[in-house]
Amino acid sequence: MSDPRQAWFARMMESGLENSIFAPSDVLAHATPDVLATNLPPELLSKILAASLAAGAMTPERVLETLTPEVLAAHVPHDVLWACIAAAAARAGVTGTRSS
């Protein structure tokens, strides 16, 4: 990944998911079906659908098995990913300012 901004978003999404700062359902609350349908290449949409059909259910967890943090950062608009990160920070009570 040569784009530093894309790499940063991939790492933030990976860290947020790994550390349960947000759940797959939180990610997909922002990266809605419309966002995904508009921004993902057809082959990725096909992979999501195939994996869901094979498993018998389309769950946020199943979708994020295909849409790894790197894939999200490469295809989903960064303002959408930022909204997910910001919502998690708000839930955690992070204000973005430092106190002395």
C-alpha positions as CSV (number, residue, x, y, z in Angstrom):
1,M,0.0,0.0,0.0
2,S,1.9,3.1,-1.2
3,D,-0.7,5.7,-0.2
4,P,0.1,6.8,3.4
5,R,-3.5,8.0,4.0
6,Q,-4.9,4.7,2.7
7,A,-2.5,2.8,4.9
8,W,-3.4,4.8,7.9
9,F,-7.2,4.2,7.4
10,A,-6.4,0.5,6.9
11,R,-4.5,0.4,10.2
12,M,-7.2,2.3,12.1
13,M,-9.9,0.0,10.9
14,E,-7.8,-3.1,11.7
15,S,-7.0,-1.8,15.2
16,G,-10.6,-0.8,15.8
17,L,-11.8,-4.3,14.9
18,E,-9.0,-6.2,16.7
19,N,-9.5,-4.2,19.9
20,S,-13.3,-4.2,19.8
21,I,-13.4,-0.5,19.6
22,F,-16.0,-1.0,17.0
23,A,-17.7,-4.2,15.7
24,P,-18.4,-5.2,12.1
25,S,-21.9,-4.0,12.5
26,D,-20.6,-0.6,13.5
27,V,-18.5,-0.5,10.3
28,L,-21.5,-1.5,8.1
29,A,-23.7,1.1,9.8
30,H,-21.5,3.6,8.0
31,A,-20.4,1.6,5.0
32,T,-24.0,0.9,4.1
33,P,-25.1,-1.3,1.2
34,D,-25.5,1.8,-1.0
35,V,-22.0,2.9,-0.2
36,L,-20.6,-0.6,-0.9
37,A,-22.6,-1.0,-4.1
38,T,-21.4,2.4,-5.4
39,N,-17.8,2.0,-4.5
40,L,-16.8,-1.7,-4.6
41,P,-15.7,-3.3,-7.8
42,P,-18.1,-5.9,-9.1
43,E,-15.7,-8.8,-8.3
44,L,-15.7,-7.9,-4.6
45,L,-19.5,-7.6,-4.5
46,S,-19.6,-11.1,-6.1
47,K,-17.2,-12.5,-3.5
48,I,-19.4,-11.1,-0.6
49,L,-22.5,-12.6,-2.1
50,A,-20.9,-16.0,-2.8
51,A,-19.5,-16.2,0.7
52,S,-22.8,-15.3,2.2
53,L,-24.7,-17.8,0.1
54,A,-22.2,-20.5,0.9
55,A,-22.7,-19.8,4.6
56,G,-26.4,-19.4,4.4
57,A,-26.4,-15.9,5.9
58,M,-25.1,-12.4,5.1
59,T,-23.8,-11.1,8.4
60,P,-21.6,-8.1,9.1
61,E,-18.9,-10.5,10.2
62,R,-19.1,-12.5,7.0
63,V,-19.0,-9.3,4.9
64,L,-15.8,-8.1,6.7
65,E,-14.2,-11.5,6.0
66,T,-14.1,-10.3,2.4
67,L,-13.8,-6.6,3.1
68,T,-10.6,-6.6,5.1
69,P,-9.3,-3.3,6.5
70,E,-7.0,-2.9,3.5
71,V,-9.9,-3.5,1.1
72,L,-12.1,-1.0,3.0
73,A,-9.4,1.6,2.9
74,A,-8.8,1.1,-0.8
75,H,-12.5,1.3,-1.9
76,V,-14.7,2.9,0.7
77,P,-14.6,6.7,0.8
78,H,-12.3,7.8,3.7
79,D,-15.0,10.2,5.1
80,V,-17.2,7.1,5.6
81,L,-14.4,5.3,7.5
82,W,-13.7,8.4,9.4
83,A,-17.3,8.6,10.5
84,C,-17.0,5.1,11.9
85,I,-13.8,5.9,13.8
86,A,-15.3,9.2,15.1
87,A,-18.5,7.5,16.3
88,A,-16.4,4.9,18.2
89,A,-14.4,7.8,19.7
90,A,-17.6,9.6,20.7
91,R,-18.9,6.4,22.4
92,A,-15.7,6.1,24.3
93,G,-15.9,9.7,25.4
94,V,-12.8,10.9,23.5
95,T,-13.1,14.6,22.9
96,G,-10.0,15.1,20.7
97,T,-8.5,17.6,23.1
98,R,-5.8,17.1,25.7
99,S,-6.0,18.4,29.2
100,S,-2.9,19.4,31.1
